[in-house]
Structures are given as C-alpha cells and as structure tokens.
Amino acid sequence: MNLATPEPRSRYLVCEGREIHFTDWVPAQAGGPVVIAWHGLARTGRDMDPLAAHLCAQGWRVICPDTLGRGLSQWSPKPQEEYCLSFYARLARSLVDQLGLQRFHWVGTSMGGAIGMVCAAGPLQGRIERLVLNDIGPQLAAPAVARIRAYAGNPPAFGTVHELEQFFRTVYKPYGYLPDAQWRQLTESSLRRLPDGRVTPHYDPAMVQQFEHHPQDYELWPTFDRIEVPVLCLRGAESDLLLADTAEAMRDRGPRALVVTIPGCGHAPALNVPDQFDLVQRFLSGH
C-alpha cells in the first residue's frame, strides 16, 4: 500500500482539565491501525513528523501529542503535582478515550517511551498492542539525566532563529543525521518568542521539577516486568542514557524486549530515515 499522505490535522482536547494539543495524521483510507507517537522530555509532537508521514502513507493513523507544558499544549498550573509520569499517563488515557480508540500501538522516544511503559502496565493495559521504546529503558544513567536537566531546566534565549537552530544542532547532535530542512523544521516547530523578542525552546522550564518532586519516576523495572505485550527497544549505539547493560537486561526480563542498536547516533535516534522507518513498521506489523 502506498497512498498519498494527507496533511496532519492540528487538534486540541481537554484532558484531565488541561488543554492538550496533538497532530492527527489520518490516512486516505480510514479503518487502519492506529499509533500513538509520543516525544521526548523537552521536545514536541512535531518531532514525530517524519515517522508519522511515512506510516500514514502506508495506511496508519498516527496521533502525536504535545505533552503538558510542551509545544502548543497548556502549561501546568500545578507543576509540582502534574509534571510526572503518572499524570502524563492519565492525560494519555483521557486522550485515547475521547478519540474512541480501544486498541492501538505506541511509539515513544525517551520520556514518551517511559509514559508508554507506565500506560502499558497500568491505565492502558490491554489496549496497547505493541510498544516501541526509542532509547529509553527501566533504568537511566545518572550522568545523562544530569546533563539533560542542565540544559532543559534553564533554556537559553537568542536574538535570532538561526542562533537557536545552531543551539539545537549542538544539543541534539546525538539524534544522528538530519538534513538541513529537518533541522530548520525542528527549530521552527519548537520555538516561542519571549516578551523581549528573543526566541527560546517552546516548553515550560518548570517541567524539570519532575526530577526534584518525583525522583523515582524513571525507576521502572517493576513497571517493565508487568508489561505483557511485545516490546521493541531501539538503542542509539552511543547513548549515554540507556546503557548497553540495561538494554541487555531488558532482553531477559518482563516482556523480553527485542533490542536493536542504531549506529551513528546516541540519545536518541531521530526516527527520520528509511532504515528506522522500516524497523518500526515491521515490528508494529508483527513481523
């Protein structure tokens, strides 16, 4: 199947009292399988555009949310309480319930994969059919978490979009290969202007309070062990967040994940090139 890909719809729903934005990639022929594609900690759902466009062209409906406090979604008025995996999972359940989705797959990069694990073992157990974890596991390397907190908790501001793009190219170099057009799209889809006219990443800096007020949020081995659906773990060969021994342990515990190492990138593969498209699509299709 190789159908023309429609433009995604930009949509909003109120979930748990918070306005959540998502892009809805609906294929030309309705009734096919559905994928929830969830982004990483300081990113937005637009990061999933390349994968979503590919899957949609093959007949899949792909829903890409902006997490609370990111992108076009509302910022939390209760950051200490709501910037955590359990609340994100409640938002996810509300979203799929309102969309009338009973069965679907899940692809999650970094934090988005952690939300997927929590959902698959809890509020969406029995509804997620297959789970793709993009460079995330039940245990994170502490130095990498510290590195991410350092830049995410204090986002810089720049006078020009070009300067912000250069910052993104540096911080997200571990994503691997992105052509110039994708770097520009990544930048333009995840910036906001401050009152003084400068541009900065489009998220609430308070979202890093998750690590302060929910310090055990990413200690997920008990959660992982309860997952009963097929799991594919993609690990960047140079990842400093998902260490090789953790990925290896994921093969032997819980759902006994299929682990594939992605060369030429660290944390996290951008899911933007044909080889990565094929890996994800084959797994979601049951091959």
C-alpha positions, 0 to 999 in steps of 0.5 A: 500500500502506498497512498498519498499522505494527507496533511496532519490535522492540528487538534486540541482536547481537554484532558484531565482539565488541561488543554492538550494539543496533538497532530492527527495524521489520518490516512486516505483510507480510514479503518487502519491501525492506529499509533500513538507517537509520543516525544521526548522530555523537552521536545514536541509532537512535531518531532514525530513528523517524519515517522508519522508521514511515512506510516500514514502513507502506508495506511496508519493513523498516527496521533502525536501529542504535545505533552503538558507544558510542551509545544502548543499544549497548556502549561501546568498550573500545578507543576509540582503535582502534574509534571510526572509520569503518572499524570502524563499517563492519565492525560494519555488515557483521557486522550485515547478515550475521547478519540474512541480508540480501544486498541492501538500501538505506541511509539515513544522516544525517551520520556514518551517511551517511559509514559508508554511503559507506565500506560502499558502496565497500568491505565492502558493495559490491554489496549496497547498492542505493541510498544516501541521504546526509542532509547529509553529503558527501566533504568537511566544513567545518572550522568545523562539525566544530569546533563539533560536537566542542565540544559532543559531546566534553564533554556537559553534565549537568542536574538535570532532563529538561526542562533537557536537552530545552531543551539539545537544542532549542538544539543541534539547532535546525538539524534544522528543525521538530519538534513538541513530542512529537518533541522530548520523544521525542528527549530521552527516547530519548537520555538516561542518568542519571549516578551523581549523578542528573543526566541527560546525552546517552546516548553515550560522550564518548570517541567524539570521539577519532575526530577526534584518532586518525583525522583523515582519516576524513571525507576521502572523495572517493576513497571517493565516486568508487568508489561505483557505485550511485545516490546521493541527497544531501539538503542542509539549505539552511543547513548549515554542514557540507556546503557548497553547493560540495561538494554541487555537486561531488558532482553531477559526480563518482563516482556523480553524486549527485542533490542536493536542498536542504531549506529551513528547516533546516541540519545536518541535516534531521530526516527527520520530515515528509511532504515528506522522507518522500516524497523518500526513498521515491521515490528508494529506489523508483527513481523 
